[in-house]
């Protein structure tokens, strides 16, 4: 049901700071190229590459098994938020480093779009 999905999203987002939720949303939206509200292999792989972490097929399969996916097996927005939160809890220093890289990529993309 849509209400249940919205409640779940709100629950996960509530565990992130306002800034963290905004950042996750911006990153997710930037890499959700086809705007289907889910990250397929190519999209999640591009996101990871931008963060400096190549995505293996086995890691992608693990993500699909552990986090929410849609009927096509693509990581949903809720799944991405949960993945982000789990990774941040496990390795905050690495996540900060990855976020710095992603912010540079996003800033460069914004600068290119403005030209």
MOWO-V813128 format. One record per backbone hydrogen bond with DSSP energy under -0.5 kcal/mol. CO is the residue of the C=O (numbers start at 1). NH is the residue of the N-H. E is the energy in kcal/mol with one decimal. If there is no record, write none. Layout:
BEGIN
CO_NH_E ; CO_NH_E
END
This chain:
BEGIN
1_5_-2.1 ; 2_6_-2.6 ; 3_7_-2.4 ; 4_8_-2.3 ; 5_9_-2.4 ; 6_10_-2.5 ; 7_11_-2.2 ; 8_12_-2.4 ; 9_13_-2.9 ; 10_14_-2.0 ; 11_15_-0.7 ; 12_15_-1.1 ; 12_16_-0.6 ; 13_16_-1.1 ; 17_21_-2.7 ; 18_22_-2.1 ; 19_23_-2.6 ; 20_24_-2.7 ; 21_25_-2.2 ; 22_26_-2.4 ; 23_27_-2.7 ; 24_28_-3.0 ; 25_29_-2.8 ; 26_30_-2.1 ; 27_31_-2.0 ; 28_32_-1.6 ; 31_33_-2.0 ; 32_35_-1.5 ; 37_77_-0.9 ; 38_40_-0.6 ; 39_75_-1.9 ; 40_44_-2.9 ; 41_45_-2.7 ; 42_46_-2.1 ; 43_47_-2.2 ; 44_48_-2.6 ; 45_49_-2.5 ; 46_50_-2.2 ; 47_51_-1.4 ; 48_53_-3.1 ; 49_52_-1.2 ; 52_54_-0.5 ; 54_56_-0.6 ; 56_60_-2.2 ; 57_61_-2.5 ; 58_62_-2.1 ; 59_63_-2.3 ; 60_64_-2.5 ; 61_65_-1.9 ; 62_66_-2.2 ; 63_67_-2.6 ; 68_76_-2.1 ; 70_73_-2.1 ; 74_70_-2.4 ; 75_39_-3.2 ; 76_80_-2.7 ; 77_81_-2.5 ; 78_82_-2.3 ; 79_83_-2.5 ; 80_84_-2.9 ; 81_85_-2.6 ; 82_86_-2.7 ; 83_87_-2.7 ; 84_88_-2.4 ; 85_89_-2.3 ; 86_90_-2.2 ; 87_91_-2.6 ; 91_95_-2.4 ; 92_96_-2.5 ; 93_97_-2.0 ; 94_98_-2.7 ; 95_99_-2.7 ; 96_100_-2.2 ; 97_101_-1.9 ; 98_102_-2.7 ; 99_103_-2.8 ; 100_104_-1.9 ; 101_105_-2.2 ; 102_106_-2.9 ; 103_107_-2.6 ; 104_108_-2.5 ; 105_109_-2.4 ; 106_110_-2.5 ; 107_111_-2.3 ; 108_112_-2.4 ; 109_113_-2.2 ; 110_114_-1.6 ; 111_115_-0.9
END
